[in-house]
Amino acid sequence: INYRTQDFVAEVKHLSGGRGVDVILDMVAGGYVAREIQCLADDGRLSIIAVQGGSKAEFDAGALLRRRLTITGSA
């Protein structure tokens, strides 16, 4: 997926049949976190390993709870 020319959330949903993905390994963080949460399937996991896009993120915590998502970090 070319994130510069395509909406990666829409592409992930399309390629996964609307389900989303189970795991995302994120090196960007920042403003991408909210969109990555939209890409996750229920019970999905987001692992943040770097913050090239910034260390602060705003996202829908309700979606995190309703869909039983997990966000972890590692250095």
Phi and psi in degrees as GROMACS dihedral restraints (atoms count N, CA, C in turn):
[ dihedral_restraints ]
;  ai    aj    ak    al  type     phi  dphi    fc
    3     4     5     6     1   -90.4    20    10
    4     5     6     7     1   102.1    20    10
    6     7     8     9     1   -65.2    20    10
    7     8     9    10     1   -17.7    20    10
    9    10    11    12     1   -78.7    20    10
   10    11    12    13     1   -27.5    20    10
   12    13    14    15     1  -116.9    20    10
   13    14    15    16     1   -10.9    20    10
   15    16    17    18     1  -126.3    20    10
   16    17    18    19     1   151.9    20    10
   18    19    20    21     1   -78.7    20    10
   19    20    21    22     1   105.4    20    10
   21    22    23    24     1   -67.3    20    10
   22    23    24    25     1   -27.0    20    10
   24    25    26    27     1   -64.9    20    10
   25    26    27    28     1   -47.4    20    10
   27    28    29    30     1   -63.1    20    10
   28    29    30    31     1   -40.0    20    10
   30    31    32    33     1   -66.9    20    10
   31    32    33    34     1   -41.7    20    10
   33    34    35    36     1   -62.3    20    10
   34    35    36    37     1   -45.5    20    10
   36    37    38    39     1   -61.4    20    10
   37    38    39    40     1   -43.1    20    10
   39    40    41    42     1   -62.9    20    10
   40    41    42    43     1   -49.2    20    10
   42    43    44    45     1   -68.4    20    10
   43    44    45    46     1   -24.6    20    10
   45    46    47    48     1  -100.0    20    10
   46    47    48    49     1    11.3    20    10
   48    49    50    51     1    66.0    20    10
   49    50    51    52     1    27.6    20    10
   51    52    53    54     1    88.4    20    10
   52    53    54    55     1    -8.3    20    10
   54    55    56    57     1   -75.9    20    10
   55    56    57    58     1   -40.2    20    10
   57    58    59    60     1    95.4    20    10
   58    59    60    61     1   178.8    20    10
   60    61    62    63     1  -106.4    20    10
   61    62    63    64     1   157.8    20    10
   63    64    65    66     1   -81.2    20    10
   64    65    66    67     1   -34.2    20    10
   66    67    68    69     1  -140.2    20    10
   67    68    69    70     1   137.5    20    10
   69    70    71    72     1  -126.0    20    10
   70    71    72    73     1   129.4    20    10
   72    73    74    75     1  -103.7    20    10
   73    74    75    76     1   111.2    20    10
   75    76    77    78     1  -108.4    20    10
   76    77    78    79     1   125.2    20    10
   78    79    80    81     1  -108.5    20    10
   79    80    81    82     1     1.0    20    10
   81    82    83    84     1  -105.4    20    10
   82    83    84    85     1   -50.1    20    10
   84    85    86    87     1    61.0    20    10
   85    86    87    88     1  -137.8    20    10
   87    88    89    90     1    49.8    20    10
   88    89    90    91     1  -130.8    20    10
   90    91    92    93     1   -67.7    20    10
   91    92    93    94     1   -10.7    20    10
   93    94    95    96     1   -80.3    20    10
   94    95    96    97     1   -22.3    20    10
   96    97    98    99     1   -57.3    20    10
   97    98    99   100     1   -46.0    20    10
   99   100   101   102     1   -60.5    20    10
  100   101   102   103     1   -41.6    20    10
  102   103   104   105     1   -71.5    20    10
  103   104   105   106     1   -34.9    20    10
  105   106   107   108     1   -65.5    20    10
  106   107   108   109     1   -38.1    20    10
  108   109   110   111     1   -59.3    20    10
  109   110   111   112     1   -38.7    20    10
  111   112   113   114     1   -65.3    20    10
  112   113   114   115     1   -26.0    20    10
  114   115   116   117     1   -80.8    20    10
  115   116   117   118     1   -17.5    20    10
  117   118   119   120     1   -77.3    20    10
  118   119   120   121     1   143.6    20    10
  120   121   122   123     1   -76.6    20    10
  121   122   123   124     1   162.2    20    10
  123   124   125   126     1   -54.7    20    10
  124   125   126   127     1   141.6    20    10
  126   127   128   129     1    68.3    20    10
  127   128   129   130     1    14.3    20    10
  129   130   131   132     1   -73.9    20    10
  130   131   132   133     1   166.3    20    10
  132   133   134   135     1  -127.9    20    10
  133   134   135   136     1   135.9    20    10
  135   136   137   138     1  -116.0    20    10
  136   137   138   139     1   121.1    20    10
  138   139   140   141     1  -114.2    20    10
  139   140   141   142     1   117.1    20    10
  141   142   143   144     1   -97.4    20    10
  142   143   144   145     1   121.7    20    10
  144   145   146   147     1  -116.8    20    10
  145   146   147   148     1    -4.0    20    10
  147   148   149   150     1  -161.3    20    10
  148   149   150   151     1   166.5    20    10
  150   151   152   153     1  -130.3    20    10
  151   152   153   154     1    52.2    20    10
  153   154   155   156     1   -62.5    20    10
  154   155   156   157     1   -25.4    20    10
  156   157   158   159     1   -97.7    20    10
  157   158   159   160     1     5.8    20    10
  159   160   161   162     1   118.4    20    10
  160   161   162   163     1   155.5    20    10
  162   163   164   165     1   -94.9    20    10
  163   164   165   166     1    -3.5    20    10
  165   166   167   168     1  -111.7    20    10
  166   167   168   169     1   139.4    20    10
  168   169   170   171     1  -141.1    20    10
  169   170   171   172     1   146.2    20    10
  171   172   173   174     1  -119.3    20    10
  172   173   174   175     1   129.1    20    10
  174   175   176   177     1  -149.8    20    10
  175   176   177   178     1   167.4    20    10
  177   178   179   180     1   -80.7    20    10
  178   179   180   181     1   100.1    20    10
  180   181   182   183     1   -65.4    20    10
  181   182   183   184     1   -28.0    20    10
  183   184   185   186     1   -61.8    20    10
  184   185   186   187     1   -40.3    20    10
  186   187   188   189     1   -63.6    20    10
  187   188   189   190     1   -38.3    20    10
  189   190   191   192     1   -57.8    20    10
  190   191   192   193     1   -44.7    20    10
  192   193   194   195     1   -72.9    20    10
  193   194   195   196     1   -49.2    20    10
  195   196   197   198     1   -59.6    20    10
  196   197   198   199     1   -36.4    20    10
  198   199   200   201     1  -100.0    20    10
  199   200   201   202     1     5.4    20    10
  201   202   203   204     1    55.5    20    10
  202   203   204   205     1    46.5    20    10
  204   205   206   207     1   -85.9    20    10
  205   206   207   208     1   157.1    20    10
  207   208   209   210     1  -127.0    20    10
  208   209   210   211     1   130.6    20    10
  210   211   212   213     1  -115.6    20    10
  211   212   213   214     1   127.1    20    10
  213   214   215   216     1  -128.6    20    10
  214   215   216   217     1   161.1    20    10
  216   217   218   219     1  -131.7    20    10
  217   218   219   220     1   150.2    20    10
  219   220   221   222     1  -151.7    20    10
  220   221   222   223     1   147.6    20    10
